[in-house]
Amino acid sequence: MEKKKAVKFDTDIYNTIRKNIKKYRKIKNITSAELSEMVNLSHDFIRQIESEKVAYNFSVDTFYKISVALGVSLDELIQKQEDD
């Protein structure tokens, strides 16, 4: 019987998502205030999501809305960057 390979998880997935939200927001030339309006959330909440200093978790619904607003897939937002 063949041994199954261990699954490798991103142990810091929220930080990966935070970095990617900020990255794609800047690529799209959208301010955090504009993004907050697009997803109907407060500007402060969006800033907290992007901040590495604030360990704020967010819902799948919020994650989905941000991906739609940025025009990127959920996969792109969870993709670990080479420099991480």
TORTI-8482 format. One line per field, with one value per residue: residue number from 0; x, y, z of N, C-alpha, C, O, CB in turn. Coordinates in nm, 4 decimals, padded with zeros to 6 digits. Each point is the difference from the previous one (the first is absolute). Glycine has a CB too. Example, Ala and Ser with C-alpha at 12.3 -4.5 7.8 and 13.67 -1.06 7.14 Angstrom:
// residues 2
n <- [0 / 1];
n.u <- [01.3190 / 00.1542];
n.v <- [-00.5690 / 00.2223];
n.w <- [00.7800 / -00.1966];
ca.u <- [-00.0890 / 00.0820];
ca.v <- [00.1190 / 00.1190];
ca.w <- [00.0000 / 00.0060];
c.u <- [00.0900 / -00.0770];
c.v <- [00.1200 / 00.1090];
c.w <- [00.0000 / 00.0730];
o.u <- [00.1036 / 00.0509];
o.v <- [-00.0019 / 00.1108];
o.w <- [00.0665 / 00.0169];
cb.u <- [-00.2928 / 00.0675];
cb.v <- [-00.1154 / -00.1736];
cb.w <- [00.0581 / -00.2314];
// end
This chain:
// residues 84
n <- [0 / 1 / 2 / 3 / 4 / 5 / 6 / 7 / 8 / 9 / 10 / 11 / 12 / 13 / 14 / 15 / 16 / 17 / 18 / 19 / 20 / 21 / 22 / 23 / 24 / 25 / 26 / 27 / 28 / 29 / 30 / 31 / 32 / 33 / 34 / 35 / 36 / 37 / 38 / 39 / 40 / 41 / 42 / 43 / 44 / 45 / 46 / 47 / 48 / 49 / 50 / 51 / 52 / 53 / 54 / 55 / 56 / 57 / 58 / 59 / 60 / 61 / 62 / 63 / 64 / 65 / 66 / 67 / 68 / 69 / 70 / 71 / 72 / 73 / 74 / 75 / 76 / 77 / 78 / 79 / 80 / 81 / 82 / 83];
n.u <- [00.0840 / 00.1490 / 00.0984 / -00.2777 / 00.2466 / -00.0173 / -00.2621 / 00.2676 / -00.2470 / 00.1090 / 00.1097 / -00.1275 / -00.3312 / 00.0176 / 00.2729 / -00.1139 / -00.2331 / 00.1823 / 00.1580 / -00.2540 / -00.1443 / 00.2552 / 00.0331 / -00.2742 / -00.0024 / 00.2511 / -00.1155 / -00.2433 / 00.2079 / -00.1813 / 00.0977 / -00.0043 / -00.2287 / -00.0544 / -00.0264 / -00.2240 / -00.1844 / 00.0262 / -00.1294 / -00.2459 / 00.3108 / -00.0037 / 00.1998 / 00.0322 / -00.0405 / 00.2330 / 00.2081 / -00.0528 / 00.0638 / 00.2883 / 00.0929 / 00.2404 / -00.1545 / -00.2658 / 00.0674 / -00.2676 / -00.0681 / -00.1289 / -00.2398 / 00.1244 / -00.1349 / 00.2792 / 00.1153 / -00.2219 / 00.0364 / 00.3042 / -00.0489 / -00.2059 / 00.1926 / 00.2386 / -00.1881 / 00.0982 / -00.1469 / -00.0812 / 00.2720 / 00.0960 / -00.0493 / 00.1901 / 00.2723 / 00.1895 / 00.0821 / 00.2166 / 00.0023 / -00.1552];
n.v <- [-00.1185 / 00.2210 / 00.0916 / 00.1765 / 00.1790 / 00.0799 / 00.1482 / 00.2052 / 00.1378 / 00.2650 / -00.0727 / 00.2805 / -00.0998 / 00.2905 / 00.0577 / -00.1099 / 00.2067 / 00.2484 / -00.0285 / -00.0166 / 00.2639 / 00.1612 / -00.1225 / 00.0859 / 00.3001 / 00.0639 / -00.1297 / 00.2044 / 00.2768 / -00.1161 / 00.2593 / -00.2514 / 00.2034 / -00.1960 / -00.2559 / 00.1387 / 00.0469 / -00.3029 / -00.1135 / 00.2395 / 00.0542 / 00.2720 / 00.1121 / -00.1821 / -00.2659 / 00.0667 / 00.0548 / -00.2887 / -00.1480 / 00.1326 / -00.0655 / -00.2255 / 00.1587 / -00.1916 / -00.3337 / 00.1392 / -00.3341 / 00.1306 / -00.1939 / -00.1920 / 00.2917 / 00.1408 / -00.1952 / 00.0747 / 00.3092 / -00.0122 / -00.1768 / 00.2088 / 00.2457 / -00.1347 / -00.0958 / -00.2691 / -00.2760 / 00.0267 / -00.0635 / 00.2950 / -00.0206 / -00.2702 / 00.1061 / -00.0541 / 00.2904 / -00.1983 / 00.1578 / -00.2459];
n.w <- [00.0000 / -00.2078 / 00.3036 / -00.0742 / -00.1103 / 00.3211 / -00.1370 / -00.0324 / 00.1985 / -00.1464 / 00.3354 / -00.1494 / -00.1433 / 00.1289 / -00.1533 / -00.2783 / 00.0170 / 00.0659 / -00.2608 / -00.1867 / 00.1025 / -00.0733 / -00.2877 / -00.1070 / 00.1203 / -00.1799 / -00.2682 / 00.0135 / 00.0407 / 00.3021 / 00.2009 / 00.1823 / -00.1170 / -00.2436 / 00.1833 / 00.1745 / -00.2557 / -00.0944 / 00.2706 / 00.0804 / 00.1933 / 00.1607 / -00.2206 / 00.2584 / -00.1677 / -00.2031 / 00.2339 / 00.1253 / -00.2729 / -00.0080 / 00.3134 / -00.0564 / 00.2583 / -00.0224 / 00.0924 / -00.2192 / -00.0288 / -00.2551 / 00.0198 / -00.1998 / -00.0253 / -00.0159 / -00.2158 / -00.2088 / 00.0093 / -00.0749 / -00.2593 / -00.1196 / 00.0400 / -00.1669 / -00.2655 / 00.2220 / -00.0465 / 00.2965 / -00.1622 / 00.0489 / 00.3163 / 00.0362 / -00.1901 / 00.2862 / -00.1534 / -00.1163 / 00.2744 / 00.1928];
ca.u <- [-00.0840 / 00.0782 / -00.0167 / -00.0517 / 00.0857 / -00.0523 / -00.0533 / 00.0651 / -00.0941 / 00.0513 / -00.0313 / -00.0265 / -00.0870 / -00.0575 / 00.1002 / 00.0115 / -00.1166 / 00.0167 / 00.1012 / -00.0533 / -00.1046 / 00.0701 / 00.0712 / -00.0924 / -00.0642 / 00.0954 / 00.0096 / -00.1219 / 00.0006 / -00.1194 / 00.0343 / -00.0743 / -00.1313 / -00.0813 / -00.0332 / -00.1003 / -00.1284 / -00.0384 / -00.0461 / -00.0939 / 00.0574 / 00.0630 / 00.1390 / 00.0820 / 00.0004 / 00.0888 / 00.1365 / 00.0344 / 00.0227 / 00.1299 / 00.1070 / 00.0663 / 00.0082 / -00.1292 / -00.0339 / -00.1449 / -00.0501 / -00.1153 / -00.0858 / 00.0073 / -00.0815 / 00.0848 / 00.1063 / -00.0606 / -00.0346 / 00.1238 / 00.0531 / -00.0841 / 00.0279 / 00.1333 / 00.0040 / 00.0937 / -00.0609 / 00.0342 / 00.1296 / 00.1071 / 00.0146 / 00.0610 / 00.1273 / 00.1191 / 00.0929 / 00.1373 / 00.0848 / -00.0507];
ca.v <- [00.1185 / 00.1223 / 00.0962 / 00.1298 / 00.1156 / 00.0964 / 00.1228 / 00.1188 / 00.1102 / 00.1335 / 00.0207 / 00.1421 / 00.0286 / 00.1355 / 00.0960 / -00.0179 / 00.0659 / 00.1450 / 00.0507 / -00.0075 / 00.1022 / 00.1279 / -00.0065 / 00.0127 / 00.1316 / 00.0973 / -00.0270 / 00.0554 / 00.1428 / 00.0264 / 00.0305 / -00.0821 / 00.0649 / -00.0392 / -00.1411 / -00.0113 / 00.0376 / -00.1035 / -00.1206 / 00.0435 / -00.0181 / 00.1247 / 00.0216 / -00.0483 / -00.1466 / -00.0385 / 00.0275 / -00.1032 / -00.1246 / 00.0098 / 00.0254 / -00.1152 / 00.0286 / -00.0334 / -00.1387 / -00.0018 / -00.1004 / 00.0450 / -00.1098 / -00.0457 / 00.0958 / 00.1176 / -00.0470 / -00.0117 / 00.1337 / 00.0694 / -00.0609 / 00.0467 / 00.1430 / 00.0138 / -00.0707 / -00.1126 / -00.1203 / -00.0334 / -00.0690 / 00.0995 / 00.0653 / -00.0904 / -00.0465 / 00.0487 / 00.0681 / -00.0522 / 00.0676 / -00.0245];
ca.w <- [00.0000 / -00.0138 / 00.1085 / -00.0453 / 00.0220 / 00.0971 / -00.0580 / 00.0537 / 00.0155 / 00.0272 / 00.1418 / 00.0210 / -00.1150 / 00.0066 / -00.0456 / -00.1448 / -00.0602 / 00.0234 / -00.0930 / -00.1359 / -00.0143 / -00.0165 / -00.1281 / -00.1118 / 00.0106 / -00.0548 / -00.1443 / -00.0599 / 00.0301 / 00.0821 / 00.1392 / 00.0966 / 00.0163 / -00.1159 / 00.0168 / 00.1060 / -00.0594 / -00.0959 / 00.0703 / 00.1027 / 00.1328 / 00.0422 / -00.0402 / 00.1106 / -00.0054 / -00.1106 / 00.0467 / 00.0978 / -00.0741 / -00.0683 / 00.0957 / 00.0613 / 00.1430 / 00.0600 / -00.0317 / -00.0141 / -00.0923 / -00.0756 / -00.0441 / -00.1385 / -00.0749 / -00.0210 / -00.0886 / -00.1325 / -00.0496 / -00.0354 / -00.1228 / -00.1114 / -00.0189 / -00.0575 / -00.1277 / 00.0075 / 00.0556 / 00.1384 / -00.0091 / -00.0081 / 00.1306 / 00.0983 / -00.0551 / 00.0710 / -00.0903 / -00.0020 / 00.0990 / 00.1365];
c.u <- [00.0888 / -00.0326 / -00.0467 / 00.0956 / -00.0663 / -00.0443 / 00.0685 / -00.1003 / 00.0755 / -00.0411 / -00.0304 / -00.0908 / -00.0593 / 00.1004 / 00.0226 / -00.1132 / 00.0120 / 00.0955 / -00.0535 / -00.1115 / 00.0662 / 00.0704 / -00.0946 / -00.0755 / 00.0907 / 00.0177 / -00.1185 / -00.0118 / -00.1280 / 00.0478 / -00.0785 / -00.1384 / -00.0926 / -00.0419 / -00.1089 / -00.1395 / -00.0511 / -00.0593 / -00.0930 / 00.0466 / 00.0702 / 00.1457 / 00.0936 / 00.0110 / 00.0936 / 00.1459 / 00.0452 / 00.0290 / 00.1402 / 00.1178 / 00.0576 / 00.0098 / -00.1276 / -00.0375 / -00.1514 / -00.0404 / -00.1261 / -00.0735 / 00.0266 / -00.0787 / 00.0814 / 00.1112 / -00.0511 / -00.0304 / 00.1236 / 00.0573 / -00.0784 / 00.0320 / 00.1362 / 00.0137 / 00.1030 / -00.0709 / 00.0388 / 00.1352 / 00.1163 / 00.0237 / 00.0618 / 00.1366 / 00.1165 / 00.0969 / 00.1404 / 00.0872 / -00.0447 / 00.0767];
c.v <- [00.1253 / 00.0977 / 00.1340 / 00.1107 / 00.0955 / 00.1268 / 00.1177 / 00.1154 / 00.1313 / 00.0322 / 00.1461 / 00.0523 / 00.1404 / 00.1048 / -00.0107 / 00.0733 / 00.1511 / 00.0612 / 00.0023 / 00.1009 / 00.1350 / 00.0066 / 00.0244 / 00.1330 / 00.1064 / -00.0186 / 00.0617 / 00.1505 / 00.0435 / 00.0309 / -00.0926 / 00.0598 / -00.0388 / -00.1464 / -00.0171 / 00.0359 / -00.1088 / -00.1221 / 00.0316 / -00.0354 / 00.1303 / 00.0052 / -00.0538 / -00.1520 / -00.0493 / 00.0238 / -00.1047 / -00.1330 / 00.0015 / 00.0145 / -00.1295 / 00.0174 / -00.0398 / -00.1408 / -00.0153 / -00.1014 / 00.0513 / -00.1204 / -00.0382 / 00.0960 / 00.1255 / -00.0321 / -00.0073 / 00.1376 / 00.0772 / -00.0569 / 00.0464 / 00.1466 / 00.0224 / -00.0695 / -00.1118 / -00.1196 / -00.0174 / -00.0701 / 00.0985 / 00.0666 / -00.0909 / -00.0514 / 00.0631 / 00.0589 / -00.0576 / 00.0577 / -00.0220 / -00.1116];
c.w <- [00.0000 / 00.1126 / -00.0578 / 00.0386 / 00.0987 / -00.0725 / 00.0669 / 00.0004 / 00.0188 / 00.1433 / 00.0330 / -00.1117 / 00.0042 / -00.0466 / -00.1505 / -00.0701 / 00.0144 / -00.1022 / -00.1426 / -00.0238 / -00.0264 / -00.1357 / -00.1169 / 00.0029 / -00.0614 / -00.1511 / -00.0734 / 00.0229 / 00.0727 / 00.1417 / 00.0928 / 00.0250 / -00.1155 / 00.0097 / 00.1053 / -00.0513 / -00.0938 / 00.0690 / 00.1168 / 00.1423 / 00.0378 / -00.0461 / 00.1073 / -00.0021 / -00.1098 / 00.0407 / 00.1011 / -00.0695 / -00.0625 / 00.0961 / 00.0561 / 00.1514 / 00.0731 / -00.0433 / -00.0090 / -00.1047 / -00.0672 / -00.0565 / -00.1453 / -00.0887 / -00.0330 / -00.0989 / -00.1444 / -00.0604 / -00.0444 / -00.1294 / -00.1220 / -00.0304 / -00.0662 / -00.1354 / -00.0037 / 00.0630 / 00.1464 / 00.0037 / -00.0019 / 00.1349 / 00.1054 / -00.0445 / 00.0756 / -00.1023 / 00.0154 / 00.1108 / 00.1441 / 00.0680];
o.u <- [00.0972 / -00.1161 / 00.0532 / 00.0608 / -00.1211 / 00.0660 / 00.0130 / -00.0576 / 00.1101 / -00.1178 / -00.0394 / 00.0283 / -00.0137 / -00.0377 / 00.0214 / 00.0228 / -00.0264 / -00.0304 / 00.0246 / -00.0091 / -00.0381 / -00.0050 / 00.0268 / -00.0343 / -00.0465 / 00.0107 / 00.0157 / -00.0937 / -00.0623 / 00.0830 / -00.0988 / -00.0950 / -00.1181 / -00.1142 / -00.0913 / -00.0987 / -00.1198 / -00.0904 / -00.0400 / -00.0767 / 00.0302 / 00.0667 / 00.1022 / 00.1066 / 00.0753 / 00.0861 / 00.1161 / 00.0925 / 00.0706 / 00.1145 / -00.0738 / 00.0287 / 00.0019 / -00.0229 / -00.0623 / 00.0429 / -00.0686 / 00.0549 / 00.0629 / 00.0406 / -00.0027 / 00.0271 / 00.0676 / 00.0324 / -00.0019 / 00.0467 / 00.0588 / 00.0165 / 00.0159 / 00.0984 / 00.0567 / -00.0990 / 00.0980 / 00.0783 / 00.1022 / 00.1134 / 00.0530 / 00.0651 / 00.0142 / 00.0249 / 00.0356 / 00.0840 / 00.0625 / -00.0290];
o.v <- [00.0090 / 00.0206 / 00.0469 / -00.0016 / 00.0218 / 00.0460 / 00.0049 / 00.0337 / 00.0026 / 00.0218 / 00.0322 / 00.1034 / 00.0641 / 00.0946 / 00.1013 / 00.0707 / 00.0731 / 00.1015 / 00.0945 / 00.0565 / 00.0721 / 00.1024 / 00.0856 / 00.0542 / 00.0874 / 00.0982 / 00.0553 / 00.0640 / 00.1006 / -00.0727 / -00.0612 / -00.0735 / -00.0273 / -00.0348 / -00.0808 / -00.0632 / -00.0279 / -00.0639 / -00.0890 / -00.0496 / 00.0816 / -00.1023 / -00.0609 / -00.0552 / -00.0949 / -00.0838 / -00.0409 / -00.0717 / -00.1008 / -00.0229 / -00.0894 / -00.0952 / -00.0262 / -00.0254 / -00.0628 / 00.0079 / 00.0872 / -00.1097 / 00.0746 / 00.0271 / 00.0476 / 00.0787 / 00.0448 / 00.0251 / 00.0679 / 00.0757 / 00.0276 / 00.0375 / 00.0919 / 00.0198 / -00.0304 / 00.0155 / 00.0574 / 00.0199 / -00.0225 / 00.0340 / 00.0486 / -00.0747 / 00.1223 / -00.0596 / -00.0531 / -00.0696 / 00.0518 / -00.0339];
o.w <- [00.0750 / 00.0356 / -00.1006 / 00.1070 / -00.0053 / -00.0932 / 00.1223 / -00.1034 / 00.0550 / 00.0280 / 00.1121 / -00.0605 / -00.1042 / -00.0691 / -00.0667 / -00.0982 / -00.0955 / -00.0626 / -00.0749 / -00.1090 / -00.0923 / -00.0682 / -00.0844 / -00.1050 / -00.0732 / -00.0734 / -00.1089 / -00.0479 / -00.0339 / 00.0547 / -00.0406 / 00.0270 / 00.0211 / -00.0303 / -00.0171 / 00.0377 / -00.0032 / -00.0539 / 00.0750 / 00.0825 / -00.0870 / -00.0150 / -00.0315 / 00.0271 / 00.0219 / -00.0269 / -00.0012 / 00.0381 / 00.0035 / -00.0389 / 00.0414 / 00.0726 / 00.1203 / -00.1183 / 00.0856 / -00.1152 / 00.0533 / -00.0098 / -00.0751 / -00.1130 / -00.1135 / -00.0907 / -00.0927 / -00.1161 / -00.1027 / -00.0852 / -00.1046 / -00.1160 / -00.0804 / -00.0712 / -00.1050 / 00.0716 / 00.0476 / 00.0929 / 00.0650 / 00.0340 / 00.1000 / 00.0731 / 00.0034 / -00.1048 / 00.1052 / 00.0571 / 00.0924 / 00.1147];
cb.u <- [-00.2817 / 00.1228 / 00.1263 / -00.2958 / 00.2176 / 00.0850 / -00.2365 / 00.2849 / -00.2801 / 00.1038 / 00.1851 / 00.1954 / -00.0391 / -00.1088 / 00.0879 / 00.0890 / -00.1168 / -00.0126 / 00.1563 / 00.0698 / -00.1188 / 00.0369 / 00.1367 / 00.0113 / -00.0761 / 00.1078 / 00.1090 / -00.0173 / 00.2071 / -00.2314 / 00.1477 / 00.3116 / 00.2262 / 00.2337 / 00.3250 / 00.2755 / 00.1837 / 00.2698 / 00.2521 / -00.1056 / -00.0008 / -00.2205 / -00.1683 / -00.1755 / -00.3115 / -00.2667 / -00.1530 / -00.2352 / -00.3198 / -00.2336 / -00.0348 / 00.1018 / 00.1540 / -00.0505 / 00.2720 / -00.0559 / 00.1676 / 00.0606 / -00.2358 / -00.0163 / -00.2054 / -00.0786 / 00.0356 / -00.1304 / -00.1960 / -00.0007 / 00.0156 / -00.2005 / -00.1571 / -00.0097 / -00.1315 / 00.2976 / -00.0954 / -00.3230 / -00.2139 / -00.1705 / -00.2492 / -00.2937 / -00.1211 / -00.0532 / -00.1749 / -00.1073 / -00.0149 / -00.1972];
cb.v <- [-00.1348 / -00.0531 / -00.1636 / -00.0816 / -00.0455 / -00.1395 / -00.1142 / -00.1125 / -00.1594 / 00.0537 / -00.2265 / -00.0748 / -00.3061 / -00.1674 / -00.1121 / -00.2940 / -00.2740 / -00.1364 / -00.1823 / -00.2970 / -00.2005 / -00.0886 / -00.2459 / -00.3026 / -00.1592 / -00.0927 / -00.2694 / -00.2847 / -00.0637 / -00.0814 / 00.3034 / 00.0019 / 00.2211 / 00.2051 / 00.0173 / 00.1179 / 00.2694 / 00.1447 / -00.0216 / 00.0230 / -00.3342 / 00.1124 / 00.2649 / 00.2538 / 00.0904 / 00.1402 / 00.2860 / 00.1876 / 00.0801 / 00.1256 / 00.3063 / 00.0580 / 00.2136 / 00.2692 / -00.0186 / 00.2325 / -00.2714 / 00.3263 / 00.0015 / -00.2681 / -00.1354 / 00.0025 / -00.1760 / -00.2459 / -00.0663 / -00.0301 / -00.2276 / -00.2012 / -00.0410 / -00.0054 / 00.2391 / 00.1423 / -00.1637 / -00.0391 / -00.1637 / 00.0051 / 00.0906 / 00.0084 / -00.1525 / -00.1145 / 00.2627 / 00.0406 / 00.1177 / 00.1108];
cb.w <- [00.0477 / -00.2848 / 00.2382 / -00.0865 / -00.2266 / 00.2738 / -00.1727 / 00.0201 / 00.0451 / -00.2748 / -00.0593 / 00.1775 / 00.0936 / 00.2590 / 00.2915 / 00.1310 / 00.1464 / 00.3080 / 00.2247 / 00.1046 / 00.2465 / 00.3177 / 00.1853 / 00.1029 / 00.2831 / 00.2954 / 00.1552 / 00.0817 / -00.1677 / -00.1974 / -00.0187 / 00.0814 / 00.1014 / -00.1104 / -00.0494 / 00.1318 / 00.0214 / -00.0984 / -00.1412 / -00.2509 / 00.0533 / 00.2140 / -00.1014 / 00.1086 / 00.0643 / -00.1437 / -00.0374 / 00.1337 / -00.0514 / -00.1522 / 00.0158 / -00.2844 / -00.1710 / 00.1204 / 00.0295 / 00.1834 / 00.0865 / -00.0464 / 00.2377 / 00.1879 / 00.2267 / 00.3232 / 00.2834 / 00.1846 / 00.2548 / 00.3287 / 00.2364 / 00.1800 / 00.2813 / 00.3021 / -00.0017 / -00.0526 / -00.2749 / -00.0324 / -00.1884 / -00.2742 / -00.1569 / -00.0024 / -00.2294 / 00.2894 / -00.0935 / -00.3017 / -00.2648 / -00.1860];
// end
